[in-house]
């Protein structure tokens, strides 16, 4: 998706002049859509998010593309289950934060 957006922005040469001066250009991702950390057998019907775009392993390439496009902001999420694997707790999982 980011590649297609990047390609179309470059080809169409969209100018920031068409937007208000305080407009923030950005993109976002959601943990489940990009992580690539699938644990098969966790969903009753066997479905998974599979690898999708694999930003978990390719985050630097994604950040580089964000810079090439010239976005001002990037909103991302971290899966709560990485921070608190059992769903609750007072102490976060150090491995999930690494």
N, C-alpha and C positions, 0 to 999 in steps of 0.2 A: 504494500500500500504506500509506504513512504517513497519507494522508488518511483512508482507511477506518479505520485504527487510531485516529486522532485522533477521528473522528466517533463511533466506538463507545465510546471512553473518556468522552467528554463526555456522550453520551446515557445511559450506564449509571451514571455518577457513581461510578466505582470509588474506594474510599477507601484511602488508604495504611494506615489502621488495621487492615486485613485482613492486612498483611504485617509481618514482624519489623522493628523499628526501624532495623536496620542494612542492610536490603534496598536495593539500588541499582536504581532504575528507569532503563532506558536503551533505546537503539536502535542499530542499526548499518547500515552500507551497505558494499558492495564496489565497488571501482573500475570493474570491467567492467560492472556492473549500472547504474551511475548516470552515468558520465562523458559520454556522448553524443559521444565522439570516435572514431567508427567509421571505419575505413579499409577500404572495400570491396575485395574481390579478394584479401584476405589469407588467407581460409579456403577450402580446396579446393572445398567444396560451395557456396560463395557465401553462406553464412549470416553474419549479423552480429547484434550486440546492439542495433542501431539506436539510437534516442535514449532509449528507456526512459523514465525520469522526468526526465532532463536536469538532474540536480543540478549538473553542470558549469557550467551557466549560471544555475541557480536555487538555488544554495547558500544564499543569504541567506534565501529563503523557507523552505527546509528548516530552517535554524537557528531561525527565528522560530517555526515549528510545534513544534519540539522544546521550546522555551521555553514555548509556550502549554500544551502537554500537561504540562509540569513534570518532564521527565526529568532525571535527575542525571548521566547519562553519554551520550556519543555516540562510538561507535567507527567510524572510517572508514579506508579504505585509499587508497593512491595507486598507480597502475599503475607497476610497475618499469620498463616500457618508456618512460615519460615521463622518468624520472630517468636511465636508461642505455639510450638508444635502440638501441644495437647489442647489448645484452644483457650486455656486459662493460665493463670500463674502470675506471680509477681516479678519473676526474674526472666528477662528475655534470653533466648538461645544465642550464645555468642557466635556459633557457627552460622546461624541465620543472618546475623548482622555483619559478618565478615565479607 
